[in-house]
Amino acid sequence: MAANFEEIKKDVKKKVAEITELPEDKLKEDAKFVEDLGVDSMMALEIVASIEKKYKISIPEEEIPTIRCLNDVYAILEKRIK
């Protein structure tokens, strides 16, 4: 699971870089999406939707506001991917 999860993390980071149009090396795991990276609500929804679709999971709406950085995304994925 661990090595596999590292691949997932790389994949998610790549997708977030694509959506935010930022270079992957600028995406720090603890960089805040809104404050540090300028992610707006449409980008945030796109990030969530792409993760849900790719990993066939559902992120409850009330959890979405708690996703503030890549580490938050990883934590949610870790809980949901079995």
C-alpha positions as a printed NumPy array, in Angstrom:
array([[  0.   ,   0.   ,   0.   ],
       [  2.743,   2.504,   0.906],
       [  4.583,   2.444,  -2.431],
       [  1.267,   2.481,  -4.223],
       [  0.118,   5.463,  -2.172],
       [  3.298,   7.347,  -3.119],
       [  2.25 ,   6.899,  -6.753],
       [ -1.216,   8.203,  -5.93 ],
       [  0.289,  11.252,  -4.214],
       [  2.44 ,  11.981,  -7.287],
       [ -0.598,  11.593,  -9.501],
       [ -2.72 ,  13.939,  -7.382],
       [  0.051,  16.533,  -7.276],
       [  0.345,  16.357, -11.069],
       [ -3.414,  16.852, -11.45 ],
       [ -3.455,  19.82 ,  -9.038],
       [ -0.526,  21.357, -10.949],
       [ -2.484,  20.925, -14.165],
       [ -5.652,  22.541, -12.779],
       [ -3.839,  25.418, -11.056],
       [ -1.436,  25.854, -13.988],
       [  1.473,  25.892, -11.556],
       [  4.719,  23.934, -11.901],
       [  4.73 ,  20.791,  -9.744],
       [  7.9  ,  21.903,  -7.94 ],
       [  6.023,  24.982,  -6.686],
       [  3.345,  22.813,  -5.093],
       [  4.425,  22.206,  -1.523],
       [  2.402,  19.639,   0.427],
       [  1.425,  22.252,   3.028],
       [  0.887,  25.22 ,   0.68 ],
       [ -2.647,  26.51 ,   1.215],
       [ -4.665,  26.217,  -1.976],
       [ -6.462,  29.56 ,  -1.677],
       [ -3.968,  31.781,   0.154],
       [ -0.705,  30.473,  -1.322],
       [ -1.722,  29.076,  -4.705],
       [ -4.653,  31.272,  -5.696],
       [ -7.098,  28.391,  -6.146],
       [-10.631,  29.655,  -6.676],
       [-13.869,  27.764,  -5.985],
       [-14.128,  26.448,  -9.556],
       [-10.579,  25.058,  -9.412],
       [-11.307,  23.516,  -6.02 ],
       [-14.391,  21.753,  -7.385],
       [-12.417,  20.576, -10.397],
       [ -9.713,  19.136,  -8.124],
       [-12.294,  17.31 ,  -5.982],
       [-14.239,  16.052,  -9.011],
       [-11.119,  14.75 , -10.756],
       [ -9.998,  12.902,  -7.615],
       [-13.444,  11.392,  -7.053],
       [-13.634,  10.249, -10.671],
       [-10.114,   8.851, -10.909],
       [-10.166,   6.955,  -7.61 ],
       [-13.885,   6.105,  -7.664],
       [-14.496,   7.609,  -4.255],
       [-16.985,  10.114,  -2.922],
       [-15.881,  13.058,  -0.824],
       [-18.799,  14.301,   1.305],
       [-19.704,  17.934,   0.645],
       [-19.114,  18.912,   4.264],
       [-15.517,  17.655,   4.002],
       [-14.65 ,  19.78 ,   0.977],
       [-14.037,  23.007,   2.969],
       [-11.503,  21.114,   5.12 ],
       [ -9.325,  20.484,   2.057],
       [ -6.864,  23.348,   2.293],
       [ -3.632,  21.823,   0.956],
       [ -2.211,  18.707,  -0.695],
       [ -1.695,  17.033,   2.68 ],
       [ -5.454,  17.343,   3.311],
       [ -6.172,  15.697,  -0.046],
       [ -3.752,  12.865,   0.785],
       [ -5.38 ,  12.318,   4.199],
       [ -8.842,  12.033,   2.648],
       [ -7.586,   9.632,  -0.014],
       [ -5.797,   7.507,   2.546],
       [ -9.046,   7.104,   4.503],
       [-11.135,   6.264,   1.459],
       [ -8.896,   4.094,  -0.713],
       [ -8.93 ,   0.524,   0.481]])
